[in-house]
Amino acid sequence: MRDFTQGGMRYVIAGGGTAGWMAAAALSRFAPPGTQIVLVESEAIGTVGVGEATIPQIHLFNGALGLDEAEFLKETSGSFKLGIEFAGWRAEGHSYMHAFGNIGRQMGLLPFQHHWLRAARLGLAKPLQRYSLNELAARTMRMQRGRRTAQSPEMPYAYHFDAGMYAAYLRRHAEARGVVRHEGLIDAVERDGQTGDIAALRLDGERRIAGDFFIDCTGFRGLLIEGALDTGFDDWTHYLPCDRALAVPCASGGDFTPYTRSTARVAGWQWRIPLQHRIGNGHVYSSAFLSDDEAASVLLANLDGKPLADPRPLRFTTGMRRQHWNRNCLAIGLAAGFMEPLESTSIHLVQSAISRFLAMLPAGKADPAMVDHFNAQARFEWTRIRDFIVLHYWANQRVGQPFWDGMRAMGLPETLRAKLAQWQATGFIHREHEELFTEVGWFQVLAGQGVETQGYNPIADLLPEDVLRDLLARHEAELVEEVRQMPRHIEVIEQMVRGVAA
């Protein structure tokens, strides 16, 4: 084993794209002096690049790198995102939103959902969107950055952006900090004969790129984590049977919405992501219920504008590697597994893996206890996100459509069963440890999909009915007034982009 007291670690990142350049940019910013960072990619291999919607945690990553928000938006043709609209998931013609930020206000000891459930039984409650700043703003095409005044409610937001442009932007950032890029195809992965660790990558049958630690960003193939280390894969097809997707950009032709739209289709769903220069679209579906040609027809018939390319097909199996960190190799992005982009978690899972790795950064050969802890945290995060996505499918009311009928009848993970039982009993929602989605997120989806409860926490009954009515009305009025003063979404973007030096 190399003596690390004589110099820093040498990291080799296999593959570029969003995951590879996010890893390179983060390591170049935070790794100790003397660390060498090499990235290997080939222009002959395309990236998936369909994950163009994010969640608010992206601010943490961009902020840690020191990226300027206005420059970022200009360089990635980005727009703002206040939440995700789910059209047709509960039933055809029904729509609800999983918006960022709070819903209502906590009243006394109890979170808002108990008071809303009580108010609904009394006929006093409005739809949830009336108590959500983000959804009220999103539906009227408005937004603001941060708080308007010190007393204003917080308005968290994320972004839509071109994933390819984001990777290119991070590449410029990383190379300026010393990351060395090698162009070439990986022909073979060389392992150490004594330790079994990865020793080097062979490129184009000639070059050898040696390293101390390897980060696998080779996409679905997982050339290092699976091809070389035979790590194993947990298949979640039982819970999430969609196995195909078609992606196509189209010309802007509809509203420039500050939210992502997910529309249920006969055997899956379609995404719509508005950018400054185009709209990103895709159709996720199950090949057991829909042919590729039928899926393409559905997608192309539901675009806002003229398609700018032919639909690009993707095949996948939802699930995750049994270990994301195996020996001296870390898999991130699609090499670590695949989660449907229904709740815009793809880029976040890259970000969280990088953050977790930096917190446990080895100074040489990693201790097995650290590797085990990393993998346990990754499994917890992935399985809880899986449960949240499964909820959307299971709680549908699209009766008479074989795909959706099957989703309602499927056996659920025990962790999801427990959450549903708690909600259905008394409207209780518990966020376990550091799972990604908060109580407010679960509340919006459970209520939006029509999952009913038997009751609510009886402490809510202590609030007099007239006080409850007045509190709800006052909060709604305050939010409406707050949104009324906001600029339009497109105006905010135009102003920011204009301010960036050419």
C-alpha positions as CSV (number, residue, x, y, z in Angstrom):
1,M,0.0,0.0,0.0
2,R,1.2,3.5,-0.8
3,D,2.6,5.7,2.0
4,F,0.1,8.6,2.2
5,T,2.4,10.6,4.5
6,Q,4.4,11.5,1.5
7,G,1.5,13.1,-0.5
8,G,-2.2,13.4,-0.9
9,M,-4.7,10.9,-2.2
10,R,-5.2,10.5,-6.0
11,Y,-8.9,10.3,-6.9
12,V,-9.9,9.0,-10.3
13,I,-13.5,9.7,-11.4
14,A,-14.7,7.3,-14.1
15,G,-17.3,9.1,-16.2
16,G,-18.3,12.7,-16.6
17,G,-21.9,14.0,-16.9
18,T,-23.6,15.7,-14.1
19,A,-22.5,13.2,-11.4
20,G,-18.9,13.1,-12.5
21,W,-18.4,16.9,-12.7
22,M,-20.3,17.4,-9.4
23,A,-17.9,15.0,-7.7
24,A,-14.9,16.7,-9.4
25,A,-16.0,20.2,-8.4
26,A,-16.7,19.2,-4.8
27,L,-13.4,17.4,-4.4
28,S,-11.5,20.2,-5.9
29,R,-13.1,22.6,-3.5
30,F,-12.8,20.6,-0.3
31,A,-10.1,17.9,-0.6
32,P,-6.9,18.7,1.4
33,P,-3.9,20.3,-0.3
34,G,-1.8,17.8,-2.4
35,T,-4.9,15.8,-3.5
36,Q,-4.9,14.9,-7.1
37,I,-8.2,14.6,-9.0
38,V,-8.5,13.0,-12.4
39,L,-11.6,12.6,-14.4
40,V,-11.9,10.2,-17.4
41,E,-14.7,10.5,-19.9
42,S,-15.4,9.9,-23.6
43,E,-17.3,12.2,-25.9
44,A,-18.3,9.0,-27.7
45,I,-20.5,8.0,-24.8
46,G,-23.6,10.2,-24.3
47,T,-25.0,11.0,-20.9
48,V,-28.6,10.4,-19.8
49,G,-29.0,14.1,-18.9
50,V,-32.8,14.0,-18.3
51,G,-32.6,15.0,-14.6
52,E,-33.3,18.7,-15.1
53,A,-35.4,19.4,-12.0
54,T,-34.1,19.7,-8.5
55,I,-35.2,20.2,-4.9
56,P,-34.1,23.1,-2.6
57,Q,-31.1,21.3,-1.2
58,I,-29.3,22.2,-4.4
59,H,-28.7,25.6,-2.9
60,L,-26.4,23.9,-0.3
61,F,-24.2,22.4,-3.0
62,N,-24.0,25.4,-5.3
63,G,-23.4,27.7,-2.3
64,A,-20.6,25.4,-1.0
65,L,-18.9,25.7,-4.4
66,G,-19.2,29.5,-4.3
67,L,-21.4,29.6,-7.4
68,D,-23.1,32.9,-8.2
69,E,-26.8,32.3,-8.6
70,A,-27.4,34.7,-11.5
71,E,-24.4,33.3,-13.4
72,F,-25.6,29.8,-12.7
73,L,-29.0,30.5,-14.2
74,K,-27.5,32.1,-17.2
75,E,-25.0,29.3,-17.8
76,T,-27.5,26.5,-17.4
77,S,-30.5,28.2,-19.0
78,G,-32.2,27.7,-15.7
79,S,-35.5,28.7,-14.2
80,F,-37.0,28.6,-10.7
81,K,-39.1,25.8,-9.2
82,L,-41.5,26.2,-6.4
83,G,-42.9,22.6,-6.4
84,I,-44.3,19.8,-8.5
85,E,-47.8,19.6,-9.8
86,F,-49.3,16.1,-10.0
87,A,-52.0,16.0,-12.7
88,G,-54.3,13.0,-12.9
89,W,-52.5,10.9,-10.3
90,R,-55.5,10.8,-8.0
91,A,-58.0,10.6,-10.9
92,E,-58.3,12.0,-14.4
93,G,-58.9,15.7,-14.2
94,H,-57.7,16.1,-10.6
95,S,-54.6,18.0,-9.8
96,Y,-52.6,18.8,-6.6
97,M,-49.2,20.1,-5.9
98,H,-46.3,19.0,-3.7
99,A,-45.0,22.5,-3.0
100,F,-41.8,23.5,-1.2
101,G,-42.2,25.3,2.1
102,N,-44.7,25.2,4.9
103,I,-48.4,24.4,4.7
104,G,-50.5,26.5,7.1
105,R,-49.2,27.2,10.6
106,Q,-48.7,25.2,13.7
107,M,-51.4,26.0,16.2
108,G,-50.4,25.2,19.8
109,L,-48.9,21.8,20.2
110,L,-50.1,20.3,17.0
111,P,-48.8,20.6,13.4
112,F,-51.2,22.1,10.9
113,Q,-52.6,18.8,9.4
114,H,-54.6,18.0,12.5
115,H,-56.4,21.4,12.5
116,W,-57.0,21.1,8.7
117,L,-58.4,17.6,9.1
118,R,-60.7,18.8,11.8
119,A,-61.7,21.9,9.8
120,A,-62.4,19.7,6.8
121,R,-64.9,17.7,8.9
122,L,-66.5,20.9,10.0
123,G,-66.8,22.2,6.5
124,L,-64.4,25.1,7.2
125,A,-61.3,24.0,5.4
126,K,-60.3,25.2,1.9
127,P,-58.1,23.1,-0.4
128,L,-54.5,22.9,0.9
129,Q,-53.2,25.2,-1.8
130,R,-54.9,28.1,-0.1
131,Y,-52.5,27.7,2.8
132,S,-49.3,27.2,0.8
133,L,-47.3,30.3,-0.2
134,N,-45.4,28.4,-2.8
135,E,-48.4,26.9,-4.5
136,L,-50.3,30.2,-4.5
137,A,-47.3,31.9,-6.2
138,A,-46.7,29.0,-8.6
139,R,-50.3,28.9,-9.8
140,T,-50.1,32.6,-10.6
141,M,-46.7,32.4,-12.3
142,R,-45.1,34.5,-9.6
143,M,-42.2,34.1,-7.2
144,Q,-39.7,35.9,-5.0
145,R,-36.2,35.1,-3.7
146,G,-36.1,34.8,0.0
147,R,-38.4,36.8,2.3
148,R,-40.1,40.1,1.1
149,T,-39.9,41.5,4.6
150,A,-38.7,40.2,8.0
151,Q,-42.2,39.2,8.8
152,S,-42.9,37.5,5.5
153,P,-43.1,33.7,5.3
154,E,-40.1,31.9,3.9
155,M,-40.3,30.9,0.3
156,P,-37.9,28.0,-0.5
157,Y,-37.2,27.2,-4.2
158,A,-35.2,25.0,-6.4
159,Y,-34.3,25.1,-10.1
160,H,-35.0,23.6,-13.5
161,F,-31.8,23.6,-15.6
162,D,-30.2,21.9,-18.6
163,A,-28.2,19.0,-17.0
164,G,-25.7,19.0,-19.9
165,M,-25.0,22.7,-19.5
166,Y,-24.7,22.3,-15.7
167,A,-22.1,19.6,-16.2
168,A,-20.2,21.9,-18.6
169,Y,-20.4,24.7,-16.1
170,L,-19.0,22.6,-13.3
171,R,-16.3,21.3,-15.6
172,R,-15.0,24.8,-16.2
173,H,-15.2,25.4,-12.5
174,A,-13.3,22.2,-11.6
175,E,-10.6,22.4,-14.2
176,A,-9.9,26.0,-13.0
177,R,-9.1,24.4,-9.6
178,G,-6.7,21.8,-11.1
179,V,-8.9,18.8,-12.0
180,V,-7.3,17.0,-15.0
181,R,-9.6,15.5,-17.6
182,H,-8.6,12.6,-19.8
183,E,-10.6,11.8,-22.9
184,G,-10.9,8.1,-23.7
185,L,-12.9,4.9,-23.4
186,I,-12.4,2.6,-20.5
187,D,-11.4,-0.7,-21.9
188,A,-10.6,-2.5,-18.6
189,V,-10.5,-2.1,-14.8
190,E,-7.3,-3.3,-13.3
191,R,-7.4,-4.7,-9.7
192,D,-4.5,-5.1,-7.3
193,G,-3.5,-8.8,-7.1
194,Q,-3.0,-8.7,-3.3
195,T,-5.8,-6.5,-1.9
196,G,-8.4,-6.9,-4.6
197,D,-8.9,-3.1,-4.7
198,I,-9.1,-1.2,-8.0
199,A,-5.6,-0.1,-9.1
200,A,-6.1,1.5,-12.4
201,L,-8.2,2.1,-15.5
202,R,-7.1,1.1,-18.9
203,L,-8.0,3.6,-21.7
204,D,-8.2,2.8,-25.4
205,G,-6.0,-0.2,-25.0
206,E,-3.0,2.0,-24.3
207,R,-3.1,4.4,-21.4
208,R,-3.1,3.5,-17.7
209,I,-4.7,5.8,-15.2
210,A,-3.8,4.7,-11.7
211,G,-5.3,6.0,-8.5
212,D,-5.8,5.4,-4.8
213,F,-9.6,5.9,-4.8
214,F,-12.1,5.6,-7.7
215,I,-15.5,7.2,-8.1
216,D,-17.8,5.3,-10.5
217,C,-19.9,7.7,-12.6
218,T,-20.3,5.3,-15.6
219,G,-24.1,5.3,-15.5
220,F,-26.3,2.3,-15.6
221,R,-23.3,0.1,-16.6
222,G,-21.5,0.6,-13.3
223,L,-18.2,-0.5,-14.9
224,L,-16.3,-0.3,-11.6
225,I,-18.8,-1.0,-8.8
226,E,-20.5,-3.9,-10.7
227,G,-18.4,-4.8,-13.7
228,A,-15.1,-5.0,-11.7
229,L,-16.3,-5.5,-8.1
230,D,-19.5,-7.5,-8.6
231,T,-21.3,-5.6,-5.8
232,G,-24.8,-6.8,-6.5
233,F,-28.1,-5.0,-7.1
234,D,-31.4,-4.9,-5.3
235,D,-34.2,-4.9,-7.8
236,W,-37.3,-2.8,-6.9
237,T,-39.4,-3.7,-9.9
238,H,-42.1,-5.1,-7.7
239,Y,-42.7,-1.7,-6.2
240,L,-41.8,0.5,-9.2
241,P,-42.5,-1.5,-12.4
242,C,-41.9,1.3,-14.9
243,D,-38.8,0.2,-16.9
244,R,-38.6,2.6,-19.9
245,A,-38.5,6.3,-20.6
246,L,-38.5,8.5,-23.7
247,A,-37.1,12.0,-23.4
248,V,-37.5,14.9,-25.9
249,P,-37.1,18.6,-25.7
250,C,-39.6,20.9,-27.4
251,A,-39.9,24.6,-28.2
252,S,-41.5,26.8,-25.6
253,G,-45.1,27.2,-26.4
254,G,-47.0,27.1,-23.1
255,D,-46.9,28.9,-19.8
256,F,-43.4,29.5,-18.3
257,T,-44.4,27.8,-15.1
258,P,-42.2,28.0,-11.9
259,Y,-43.0,24.4,-11.2
260,T,-42.5,20.9,-12.6
261,R,-45.5,19.1,-13.9
262,S,-46.0,15.3,-13.7
263,T,-49.0,14.0,-15.6
264,A,-50.3,10.5,-15.1
265,R,-50.7,8.5,-18.4
266,V,-52.3,5.2,-19.1
267,A,-49.2,3.1,-18.0
268,G,-46.9,5.7,-16.4
269,W,-46.4,9.4,-16.3
270,Q,-45.0,12.4,-18.3
271,W,-42.8,15.1,-17.1
272,R,-42.7,18.8,-18.2
273,I,-39.8,21.0,-17.2
274,P,-39.6,24.6,-18.5
275,L,-36.2,26.1,-19.2
276,Q,-35.3,29.5,-20.6
277,H,-34.6,28.1,-24.1
278,R,-36.9,25.1,-24.3
279,I,-39.1,22.7,-22.4
280,G,-37.8,19.3,-21.3
281,N,-40.3,16.4,-21.6
282,G,-40.3,12.7,-20.9
283,H,-42.6,9.7,-20.7
284,V,-41.8,7.1,-18.0
285,Y,-43.8,3.9,-18.6
286,S,-44.0,0.1,-18.1
287,S,-43.2,-1.9,-21.2
288,A,-45.5,-4.6,-19.9
289,F,-48.5,-2.3,-20.5
290,L,-47.4,0.0,-23.3
291,S,-45.4,-0.5,-26.4
292,D,-42.5,1.9,-27.3
293,D,-44.4,3.2,-30.3
294,E,-47.5,3.8,-28.2
295,A,-45.4,5.6,-25.6
296,A,-43.8,7.8,-28.2
297,S,-47.2,8.7,-29.6
298,V,-48.5,9.7,-26.2
299,L,-45.4,11.8,-25.5
300,L,-45.4,13.6,-28.9
301,A,-49.1,14.3,-28.7
302,N,-48.8,16.1,-25.4
303,L,-46.0,18.7,-26.0
304,D,-46.3,22.5,-25.7
305,G,-44.4,23.1,-28.9
306,K,-42.5,21.6,-31.8
307,P,-40.2,18.7,-30.8
308,L,-36.5,19.7,-31.2
309,A,-35.2,16.1,-31.6
310,D,-36.4,12.6,-31.9
311,P,-37.5,11.0,-28.6
312,R,-34.5,9.4,-26.9
313,P,-35.2,5.9,-25.4
314,L,-33.9,4.8,-22.0
315,R,-34.2,1.4,-20.4
316,F,-33.7,0.9,-16.7
317,T,-34.4,-1.2,-13.6
318,T,-35.4,0.7,-10.5
319,G,-33.2,-0.3,-7.5
320,M,-29.8,0.3,-5.9
321,R,-26.4,-1.3,-5.5
322,R,-26.1,-3.4,-2.4
323,Q,-23.1,-1.3,-1.5
324,H,-22.5,2.2,-2.8
325,W,-19.0,2.2,-1.3
326,N,-17.2,-1.1,-2.0
327,R,-13.4,-1.4,-1.3
328,N,-11.8,1.7,-2.7
329,C,-14.7,2.6,-5.0
330,L,-17.7,4.8,-4.6
331,A,-20.6,4.7,-7.0
332,I,-22.8,7.8,-7.5
333,G,-25.5,8.8,-9.9
334,L,-26.9,6.0,-12.1
335,A,-23.9,3.8,-11.2
336,A,-25.3,3.7,-7.7
337,G,-28.8,2.8,-8.8
338,F,-31.9,4.3,-10.4
339,M,-34.8,6.1,-8.8
340,E,-37.7,7.4,-11.0
341,P,-37.4,11.2,-11.3
342,L,-40.9,11.6,-10.1
343,E,-39.9,13.7,-7.1
344,S,-36.8,15.2,-8.7
345,T,-34.4,13.3,-6.4
346,S,-31.8,12.2,-9.1
347,I,-29.4,15.1,-8.7
348,H,-30.1,15.3,-5.0
349,L,-28.9,11.7,-4.5
350,V,-25.7,12.6,-6.3
351,Q,-25.3,15.6,-4.0
352,S,-26.0,13.7,-0.8
353,A,-23.6,10.9,-1.7
354,I,-20.8,13.5,-2.3
355,S,-21.6,15.3,1.0
356,R,-21.7,12.1,2.9
357,F,-18.4,11.0,1.4
358,L,-16.7,14.3,2.2
359,A,-17.8,13.9,5.8
360,M,-16.0,10.5,5.9
361,L,-13.2,11.3,3.5
362,P,-10.4,8.7,3.9
363,A,-6.8,9.8,4.4
364,G,-5.7,6.5,3.0
365,K,-7.3,3.1,3.1
366,A,-10.8,3.5,4.4
367,D,-11.7,1.8,7.7
368,P,-14.5,-0.8,7.2
369,A,-16.6,0.8,10.0
370,M,-16.7,4.0,8.0
371,V,-17.6,2.2,4.8
372,D,-20.4,0.3,6.6
373,H,-21.8,3.5,8.1
374,F,-21.8,5.2,4.7
375,N,-23.7,2.3,3.1
376,A,-26.2,2.1,5.9
377,Q,-27.0,5.8,5.5
378,A,-27.3,5.5,1.8
379,R,-29.6,2.5,2.1
380,F,-31.8,4.4,4.5
381,E,-32.0,7.4,2.3
382,W,-32.8,5.5,-0.9
383,T,-35.4,3.2,0.6
384,R,-37.3,6.1,2.2
385,I,-37.3,8.0,-1.0
386,R,-38.5,4.8,-2.7
387,D,-41.4,4.6,-0.2
388,F,-42.4,8.2,-1.0
389,I,-42.5,7.5,-4.7
390,V,-44.4,4.3,-4.2
391,L,-47.1,6.2,-2.3
392,H,-47.9,8.2,-5.4
393,Y,-48.6,5.1,-7.4
394,W,-50.4,3.1,-4.7
395,A,-52.8,5.9,-3.7
396,N,-54.2,6.3,-7.2
397,Q,-58.0,6.1,-8.0
398,R,-57.6,5.5,-11.7
399,V,-60.0,2.5,-11.7
400,G,-60.3,0.4,-14.8
401,Q,-56.8,0.9,-16.1
402,P,-54.7,-2.3,-15.7
403,F,-51.4,-0.6,-14.9
404,W,-53.0,1.6,-12.2
405,D,-55.2,-1.2,-10.9
406,G,-52.1,-3.3,-10.3
407,M,-50.3,-0.5,-8.5
408,R,-53.2,-0.2,-6.0
409,A,-53.1,-3.9,-5.4
410,M,-49.3,-4.3,-4.9
411,G,-47.7,-5.4,-1.6
412,L,-46.1,-2.4,0.0
413,P,-42.8,-2.1,1.9
414,E,-43.2,-2.5,5.6
415,T,-41.8,0.9,6.2
416,L,-44.4,2.5,4.0
417,R,-47.2,0.4,5.6
418,A,-46.3,1.7,9.0
419,K,-46.4,5.3,7.8
420,L,-49.8,4.8,6.1
421,A,-51.2,3.1,9.2
422,Q,-50.2,6.1,11.4
423,W,-51.7,8.6,9.0
424,Q,-55.0,6.7,8.5
425,A,-55.4,6.3,12.3
426,T,-55.1,9.8,13.5
427,G,-53.4,12.0,10.8
428,F,-50.0,11.4,12.5
429,I,-46.9,11.8,10.3
430,H,-43.4,11.1,11.7
431,R,-40.1,12.0,9.9
432,E,-37.7,9.3,10.8
433,H,-34.1,10.3,11.5
434,E,-32.9,12.3,8.4
435,E,-35.2,11.0,5.7
436,L,-35.4,13.4,2.9
437,F,-39.1,14.2,2.7
438,T,-40.5,16.1,5.6
439,E,-43.9,15.8,7.4
440,V,-45.2,18.6,5.2
441,G,-44.2,16.8,2.0
442,W,-45.9,13.6,3.1
443,F,-49.0,15.5,4.2
444,Q,-49.4,17.1,0.8
445,V,-49.2,13.9,-1.1
446,L,-51.4,11.9,1.3
447,A,-54.0,14.6,1.2
448,G,-53.6,15.3,-2.5
449,Q,-54.0,11.7,-3.4
450,G,-57.1,11.4,-1.2
451,V,-55.8,9.0,1.5
452,E,-58.3,9.4,4.2
453,T,-57.9,9.3,8.0
454,Q,-60.2,8.0,10.6
455,G,-59.7,11.1,12.7
456,Y,-57.1,13.5,14.0
457,N,-55.4,14.3,17.3
458,P,-58.2,15.2,19.8
459,I,-56.1,18.0,21.2
460,A,-57.2,19.9,18.1
461,D,-60.8,20.0,19.5
462,L,-59.6,22.3,22.3
463,L,-59.4,25.2,19.8
464,P,-62.9,26.9,19.6
465,E,-64.5,26.5,16.2
466,D,-64.8,30.3,15.6
467,V,-61.1,30.8,16.5
468,L,-60.2,28.0,14.1
469,R,-62.3,29.6,11.3
470,D,-60.7,33.0,11.9
471,L,-57.1,31.7,12.0
472,L,-57.5,29.8,8.7
473,A,-59.1,32.8,7.0
474,R,-56.5,35.2,8.3
475,H,-53.6,33.0,7.2
476,E,-55.1,32.6,3.8
477,A,-55.6,36.3,3.4
478,E,-52.0,37.0,4.4
479,L,-50.6,34.6,1.8
480,V,-52.8,36.0,-0.9
481,E,-51.6,39.5,-0.1
482,E,-48.0,38.3,0.0
483,V,-48.3,36.7,-3.5
484,R,-50.1,39.7,-4.9
485,Q,-46.9,41.8,-4.4
486,M,-44.6,39.3,-6.1
487,P,-43.1,39.9,-9.5
488,R,-43.7,37.4,-12.3
489,H,-41.4,34.4,-12.5
490,I,-40.1,35.2,-15.9
491,E,-39.4,38.8,-14.9
492,V,-37.2,37.7,-12.0
493,I,-35.1,35.5,-14.3
494,E,-34.8,38.1,-17.0
495,Q,-33.6,40.7,-14.5
496,M,-31.0,38.3,-13.0
497,V,-29.6,37.1,-16.3
498,R,-29.3,40.7,-17.7
499,G,-27.2,41.6,-14.7
500,V,-24.5,38.9,-15.5
501,A,-21.5,40.3,-17.3
502,A,-21.1,39.0,-20.8
